[in-house]
Amino acid sequence: MDDPTAMNPTIPGRIYIITGPSGVGKGSLCQLLLEAEPRLRLSVSATSRIMRAGETDGVSYHFKTRPEFEAMIAHDQAQPDPILHELLEWAEYNGNYYGTPRQAVEETLSNGGDMLLEIETQGALQVKRKFEAACLLFIAPPSFEELERRLRVRGTEAEPDIENRLRLSRHEMTLQDQFDYVLVNENLKTCLQAIQAIIHQKQGAGVGG
């Protein structure tokens, strides 16, 4: 699908994508960004993983069963027109499906809002191929050792899941050069300010900037 913001310069909305390895602090950064930047709207991803304690369906994620998610994938694969797809992107990560519902993103862009996506690296690159004006920000850890420490401290996964996430993180970090910006999250406030500076620069330059 062509980038609708490129085809129609009157659409002022832009997609900002926050991605990076698990445990790098993407969620905290997105929460702070939404508080600081009123024009941003968060895209709520769909997932087939089990809901964790404290999460809410439709707020944390749109939680789907694995068959439900696979039905959406099958629908999109059988539909040649991307405008009719249910998902803007999807990927299988650590044994679970994750994806971005398409309609909410495109409605926000058409109404002049900016969309914030916190998604996996594979999905971020898929969106970039469809929306050339999307701004991709890769959040990197100060070191791989620090990333491992953060994953273990949060205590949300069993040891086999942590090891798998670390294996995937090593691969994701080899893809940094494919992103528009790489920001090291050593200090949350400093990293947030760097992201805001990029957003303000893009907003000042307009959609094509």
N, C-alpha and C positions, 0 to 999 in steps of 0.2 A: 504494500500500500504506500502511495506517495505521502509525503509529509503535508498534512492539511495546512499547517502554518506557513509552509513555503508556497503553497498554491494560492492561499488567501491571506495577503498581508494585513487584512483588517482584523484577523483573529489575534488578539494580543497575548493570549495565554502561552505559557511555555512549560515544558516538563523538566523537572530537576530530579535526578536519580541519585540516591545515596546507596552505595554498595560497598562490599568489602567482606573480609572473612568473618565468620561467626565469632562473637565475643569482642569485636573491635570497638563497639560503642555506638553502632548505627542508630539503635533505638533511642538512646539518650539524646543524641544529636538531633534526631528528627523531632522529638518532643520539645526540645528547647527552640528549634527553628520555628515550629508552629506557634509557639508562644510569642516569639519575637517578630515574626513576619506575617501580618494579618492577611496578606494576599494569597498565601500558600494554603492549599487544601491537600489533606493526606489521602492518598489512594489506599483503601483497605484491601489487602490481598486476600485471595482465596487459598486455602490449603487443605490437604488431606490428612495432616497430622492431628493427633489427639489434642484436645484442648487442655491447657495447663491450668493449675490453680491460679485464680485471680484474673483469668482471661474471660472476655465476653464475646459471644458470637456477634458478628457485625460491627464490632468495635476493634477488637484485637486482630481478628481475621474473620473472613466468611468461612466457617468450618464446613467442609464437605466430607462425605465418605469417599473412600477410594473409588468405588464404582461411579459415584456421582461426578467426581472429577474426571474420570476417564471418559464418561459420557460427553462432557464438555469438549474434551480434546478430540473425540471422534467426530462430534458435530462440526468443529472448526476445520478438521482435516478433510471433511467431505464437502465443505462449503468453499467454492473458489473465490467468492467475493469477501475480502477481509472486513469490509464494512459490517457484514452480518456475523462476524465472529463473536463469540462470547468472551474470549480472552485476548487481551492485547499481546501477552506473552505468557509462557509457562516453562517450567523446568522441573526436573526431578532432582531433589537435593536430599542427601542423607536418608534415602528410602521413602521420602514423602514428596508429593506434588505441591508446587507453589505457582500461583499465577495472578495476573492483574486483570480484573474485570474491565472490559474495553469501554462500555457505555458511559460509566461515570467519569472516566478520564476525558473522553471526547466532549461530553457535555460541559464540563468545567472549563476546558480550553475555549470552547465556542462562546462561553459566557464571559470570557475575559479573565478568568482566574488562572493562577499558576498551580500546577499539580506537583506534589512531592511524592515520589515513589521510593520506598525502602524495599529493595528486591535483591535477589541473588544475582551474581555476576553474569551467569548465562542469560538470564532474562533481561538484564540491563542492556546487553549487546543486541538482543533481539529488538528491543524498543528503539534503539539508536538506528537500526536499519529501516524502521518504519517512520520514525520522526527524526529527521536529520537535525533539526534544531534543538533536540533534547540535549540537556547539559548533564554529562556523566561525571560524577565525583566518586573516586575510589578512596575509601578511608582505610589507611594502613596502620598497623600497630607500630610502636617504637621498635619492637623486636619480636621475633617469633616466641621467645621465652616469655615475654610479657603477655602475649596473646594467650598462651597456654595457661598462664597464671590466672588471667581474667576468666577464662572458661571454667576453670576448676573452682574458683571462688564463688561464682554465681550458683553453683550446685543444682542446676536444673536437669542435668543429664547423667545417665549411668556411665561408667568408665568406657564401655565399648563405643557409646555414642560420642564421647569426648574424643577418643582416638580417631574415630572416623571423621569428625569435624576438623581435627588438626590435619589429617591427611588431605582433605578437600581444601583447607586453607592454604596449604603449601602450593597447590595447583593454582588457586585463585590469585595468589600473589605474583605468579608468573605472568598474569594478564594485565598488569598495571598499565603498560604502555598503550593499551587500546582505549584508555579513558582520557577524557578531556583534562581532568585535574586529578592529582594524587596528593592527598593531605594526610599527614601523620598525626594520629590522635594520641599525642603524649599528654596533652593537657586539654580537658574538655572545653573550657572557656576559650582558649586560644584557637582551637580547631573550629569551634562555632563561629568565631569572629571572621576566620578565613573564609568559611562557607558564605557568610552573610556578605562579605565584600564581593565575592563572585556573583552572587544573586543581584546585588545592587548595580554592579557593572553591567550585567546582562539586561536588567530592567531599563537602565539608562540608555542602552544601545538600541533597544527595541527588539522585536522578534528575530530579525535577521542578523542581529549582532552576536 
